[in-house]
């Protein structure tokens, strides 16, 4: 929503940029009979952290 309201602005850059820890590209294990692919990526930015904190606070208030 912030990117829609303030496109290309400083708020867009602050809230939309983040880190993506995980396996990218995914790891593949080929055993000739079956091929297994393992991978995950977690995208974390400031907006998601604020949402998690707000959710934890509201849950604690219940």
Legacy VTK file of the C-alpha trace (Angstrom):
# vtk DataFile Version 3.0
C-alpha trace
ASCII
DATASET POLYDATA
POINTS 62 float
0.000 0.000 0.000
2.891 2.336 0.764
4.399 1.636 -2.668
1.037 2.551 -4.227
0.664 5.779 -2.243
4.300 6.922 -2.538
5.754 5.312 -5.706
9.513 5.658 -6.013
9.824 7.732 -2.862
11.916 7.306 0.243
9.089 5.538 2.106
8.804 3.014 -0.718
12.522 2.248 -0.484
12.497 1.976 3.316
9.492 -0.343 3.586
9.885 -2.489 0.465
13.598 -3.341 0.571
14.752 -6.102 2.838
16.782 -9.263 3.126
16.022 -12.731 1.755
17.877 -15.432 3.689
17.479 -18.972 2.436
18.484 -21.368 -0.325
18.277 -19.555 -3.636
18.699 -21.335 -6.056
17.336 -24.527 -4.493
19.658 -27.485 -3.847
18.981 -30.578 -5.967
19.906 -34.157 -5.048
19.739 -36.531 -8.013
19.614 -40.219 -6.975
18.981 -41.518 -10.548
15.643 -43.032 -9.505
14.277 -39.906 -7.883
15.397 -36.302 -7.855
14.864 -34.260 -4.694
14.867 -30.476 -4.590
15.216 -28.548 -1.330
14.811 -24.822 -1.027
13.262 -22.017 0.945
13.427 -18.244 1.002
12.153 -15.923 3.718
11.605 -12.334 2.653
11.962 -9.916 5.565
11.441 -6.174 5.327
10.530 -3.385 7.701
6.801 -3.638 7.003
6.745 -7.375 7.787
8.680 -6.835 11.023
6.254 -4.108 12.115
3.335 -6.423 11.274
4.846 -9.246 13.336
5.416 -6.956 16.308
1.901 -5.540 16.082
0.424 -9.049 15.843
2.421 -10.261 18.849
1.346 -7.207 20.861
-2.336 -7.682 19.983
-2.143 -11.400 20.749
-0.610 -10.641 24.134
-3.448 -8.207 24.901
-6.056 -10.955 24.433
LINES 1 63
62 0 1 2 3 4 5 6 7 8 9 10 11 12 13 14 15 16 17 18 19 20 21 22 23 24 25 26 27 28 29 30 31 32 33 34 35 36 37 38 39 40 41 42 43 44 45 46 47 48 49 50 51 52 53 54 55 56 57 58 59 60 61
